[in-house]
Amino acid sequence: MIVYVDVLFAVNMLMDMTIIWAAGMLLKERIKIIRIILGAAAGALMYIITLYRPYVNGFVQFLVIIFSMSLSLIIAYSPRNLISLIKMVVTSTAVSFAAAGMIFAFVCLRMFYTKDAAAYIMDNFSYKLLILSSLAVYIIIKFGGKYIRKSAADPKEYFEIAVKLNGKEASLRALADTGNSLKDNIGGNEIIIADYDAVSNIIPYDLSGDGVAMFNMLSETELKTRIRLIPFKSLGNSNGMLLGIKADSAYIKTKVHREERQNIVIGIYEGRLDASGQFNAIVNYEIIL
């Protein structure tokens, strides 16, 4: 059988990219596509080198696989310590087994009329099948993972968020609300609703009145390209309007790490979101996921 090195490299790189990405999603690591591509390329190259060294025994090949996986993950995510790296390697291995199971499942769907299953797998294996299983892993992790985490979310989970605007920073304690689905109607950006008092230090104007009045006032200022009108519905208010201001950035501190997010809009709430003072902002759970 003729094996083309470039095709083998490309297919392995695709699989490695899927596995590295999936592991990062499950562990809530910061995803950077270029680093994932570089990590996957390193892993695929190590595989090619090992494949064409037939005198290497099985145990050494196993060590090389662990080393190449670790190298790929270090390039993609820069784990903070050895424990973090081990978690990534274990998670990546689990994703690899899941992908292998999907490949076998796809093959099984096509071999009902074949007596020798092993022979069928060897004779009918294709790179298309490998790519299809990669896409299946991507879809399951991307959408299924979010659904599971959202369903299992603590109904009163709080996050520390630092919002930056024009060189100034406001600190928020935000409640992650699974029912909050507000989006910026211009760019589709995520929205963090915050008490006005909590963000007043980063807004260079005194704001009073409803959302429309504040929008009209700021439309004559240097913030005119940042402001939004955000329609919302709540108990007792079916046609509310919030003033939204697009921030420079937001830093969200989770249990795992501190993540920077761009394209975040701050929805200004005139009153207090929580009378007890436990939180002063509400964040869409999609931002955390």
C-alpha positions in Angstrom: 0.0 0.0 0.0 1.3 3.4 -1.0 1.3 6.0 1.8 1.8 9.7 0.9 3.6 11.5 3.7 2.0 14.9 3.0 -1.5 13.3 3.2 -0.7 11.4 6.3 0.8 14.6 7.9 -2.3 16.6 7.0 -4.8 14.0 8.3 -2.9 13.6 11.6 -2.6 17.3 12.0 -6.4 17.6 11.6 -7.0 15.0 14.2 -4.5 16.5 16.6 -6.1 20.0 16.2 -9.5 18.5 17.0 -8.2 16.6 20.1 -6.2 19.6 21.4 -9.1 22.0 20.9 -11.6 19.6 22.5 -9.3 19.1 25.5 -9.0 22.9 25.9 -12.8 23.3 25.7 -13.4 20.7 28.3 -10.8 22.2 30.7 -11.9 25.8 29.9 -8.5 26.8 28.7 -8.0 30.0 26.6 -8.3 29.0 23.0 -5.9 30.5 20.5 -6.2 29.0 17.0 -2.7 29.7 15.9 -1.2 28.0 18.9 -3.4 25.0 18.4 -2.3 24.8 14.8 1.4 24.9 15.8 0.8 22.3 18.5 -1.0 20.0 16.1 1.8 20.4 13.5 4.4 19.4 16.1 2.4 16.4 17.1 1.8 15.3 13.5 5.5 15.7 12.7 6.5 13.5 15.7 4.1 10.9 14.5 5.6 10.8 11.0 9.1 10.5 12.4 8.0 7.6 14.7 6.2 5.9 11.9 9.2 5.8 9.6 11.5 4.4 12.4 10.4 0.7 12.3 13.1 -0.5 14.6 11.6 1.5 17.5 9.9 -1.0 19.9 6.4 -0.6 21.2 7.3 0.9 24.6 9.5 3.5 23.1 6.7 4.4 20.6 4.4 4.8 23.6 6.8 7.2 25.3 7.2 9.1 22.0 3.4 9.4 21.8 3.1 10.8 25.3 6.0 13.2 24.6 4.5 14.4 21.4 1.1 14.9 23.0 2.7 16.8 25.9 4.7 18.9 23.5 1.5 19.8 21.5 -0.4 20.7 24.6 2.5 22.9 25.9 2.6 24.7 22.7 -1.1 25.2 22.6 -1.9 26.1 26.2 1.3 26.6 28.2 0.1 24.7 31.3 1.0 26.4 34.6 2.5 23.3 36.2 3.0 19.5 35.9 -0.5 18.7 37.4 -2.2 20.9 34.7 -0.2 19.2 32.0 -1.1 15.7 33.3 -4.8 16.8 33.3 -4.5 17.9 29.7 -2.8 14.7 28.6 -5.5 12.6 30.3 -8.3 14.6 28.8 -6.7 14.5 25.4 -6.3 10.7 25.7 -10.0 10.4 26.6 -11.0 12.5 23.6 -8.8 10.3 21.4 -10.6 7.2 22.5 -13.9 8.9 21.9 -12.8 9.7 18.4 -11.6 6.2 17.8 -15.0 4.9 19.1 -16.8 7.1 16.6 -14.7 5.8 13.7 -15.5 2.3 14.7 -19.2 3.2 15.0 -19.2 4.7 11.5 -17.6 1.6 10.1 -20.0 -0.7 12.0 -22.9 1.0 10.2 -21.5 -0.1 6.9 -20.4 -3.7 7.6 -23.7 -5.5 8.5 -23.2 -7.8 5.5 -19.6 -8.5 6.1 -18.6 -11.6 8.1 -15.0 -10.6 8.7 -15.3 -7.3 10.5 -11.6 -6.8 11.0 -10.9 -7.3 7.3 -13.7 -4.9 6.4 -12.1 -2.2 8.7 -8.7 -2.6 7.1 -9.9 -2.7 3.5 -12.5 0.1 3.8 -10.7 2.6 6.2 -10.5 6.0 4.6 -9.3 9.4 5.4 -12.8 10.7 4.8 -14.0 8.6 7.7 -11.2 10.1 9.9 -12.3 13.6 8.9 -15.9 12.8 9.5 -15.2 11.5 13.0 -13.2 14.7 13.7 -16.2 16.8 12.7 -18.4 14.7 15.0 -16.1 15.2 17.9 -16.1 19.0 17.2 -19.9 19.2 17.1 -20.4 17.1 20.2 -17.8 19.0 22.3 -18.8 22.4 20.9 -22.6 22.1 21.5 -23.0 19.1 23.8 -20.4 20.3 26.2 -21.9 23.7 26.5 -25.4 22.2 27.1 -24.1 19.8 29.8 -22.2 22.6 31.6 -25.1 25.0 31.4 -27.6 22.4 32.7 -25.3 21.5 35.6 -24.5 25.1 36.4 -24.8 26.4 39.9 -27.9 28.7 39.9 -26.0 31.1 42.1 -22.5 31.1 40.7 -20.6 34.4 40.9 -17.6 35.6 38.9 -15.2 38.5 39.4 -15.1 40.7 36.3 -12.9 43.7 35.5 -14.2 45.9 32.8 -12.0 48.4 31.0 -13.1 51.6 29.2 -10.8 54.5 28.1 -8.0 53.3 30.3 -10.1 53.0 33.4 -11.3 49.9 35.2 -14.4 48.9 37.1 -14.6 45.7 39.3 -17.8 43.7 39.2 -19.2 40.7 41.0 -21.4 39.1 38.5 -24.1 36.5 38.8 -24.0 33.9 35.9 -27.6 33.7 34.7 -28.6 30.8 32.4 -31.7 32.7 31.5 -30.0 35.9 30.4 -29.8 35.8 26.6 -29.3 39.5 25.8 -27.2 40.2 22.8 -26.0 43.5 21.2 -28.4 44.0 18.3 -25.7 45.6 16.2 -22.8 43.2 16.4 -24.3 40.3 18.2 -21.8 40.9 21.1 -22.3 39.5 24.6 -23.9 41.8 27.2 -23.0 42.2 30.9 -25.7 44.1 32.8 -24.2 46.2 35.6 -25.4 48.6 38.2 -24.7 52.2 37.2 -23.0 52.8 40.5 -20.6 49.9 39.8 -19.4 51.3 36.5 -19.8 55.0 37.0 -16.1 55.5 37.6 -15.2 54.5 34.0 -18.0 56.6 32.4 -16.9 60.3 32.1 -20.5 61.6 32.3 -23.2 61.6 34.9 -26.1 59.6 33.6 -29.7 59.9 34.8 -33.0 59.0 33.2 -34.1 56.0 31.2 -32.0 54.2 28.6 -33.3 56.3 25.6 -32.6 59.6 27.4 -29.0 58.5 28.3 -28.5 57.3 24.7 -29.5 60.6 23.3 -27.2 62.5 25.6 -24.2 60.3 24.8 -24.8 60.4 21.1 -23.3 63.9 21.1 -20.1 62.8 22.8 -16.9 60.8 21.9 -18.7 57.6 23.1 -21.2 57.9 20.2 -19.6 54.9 18.3 -19.8 52.7 21.4 -23.3 53.2 22.6 -26.2 50.9 22.0 -29.9 50.7 22.9 -30.7 47.3 24.2 -34.4 46.2 24.3 -35.2 43.8 27.2 -38.2 42.3 28.9 -38.6 41.6 32.6 -41.3 41.1 35.2 -43.5 44.3 35.1 -41.6 45.7 32.1 -42.3 44.3 28.7 -40.7 47.1 26.6 -37.6 48.2 28.5 -34.6 49.9 27.1 -31.1 49.7 28.5 -28.2 51.9 27.5 -25.3 49.8 26.4 -21.6 50.9 26.1 -19.0 48.7 24.3 -16.0 48.2 26.6 -12.4 48.0 25.5 -12.1 44.6 27.2 -13.3 42.5 30.1 -11.3 40.2 32.3 -13.3 37.3 33.7 -11.9 35.3 36.6 -13.1 31.7 36.7 -12.1 28.9 38.9 -9.4 27.9 36.5 -7.9 31.1 35.1 -8.4 34.8 34.3 -9.6 35.2 30.7 -9.7 38.3 28.6 -12.8 38.8 26.4 -13.2 41.4 23.7 -16.4 42.8 22.1 -18.3 43.0 25.4 -21.1 45.5 25.9 -22.0 46.8 29.3 -25.7 47.3 29.9 -26.3 50.1 32.3 -29.0 49.4 35.0 -30.1 52.5 36.9 -31.1 50.8 40.1 -29.6 47.8 42.0 -29.7 44.4 40.6 -29.6 42.8 44.0 -31.0 44.5 47.1 -28.8 42.4 49.4 -25.6 43.5 47.6 -24.3 40.1 46.8 -23.7 41.0 43.2 -23.8 44.1 41.1 -23.8 42.6 37.6 -25.5 39.8 35.6 -23.5 37.9 33.0 -24.8 35.7 30.2 -23.6 32.2 30.9 -22.3 31.9 27.3 -19.5 34.3 28.2 -18.3 32.0 31.0 -18.6 28.9 28.8 
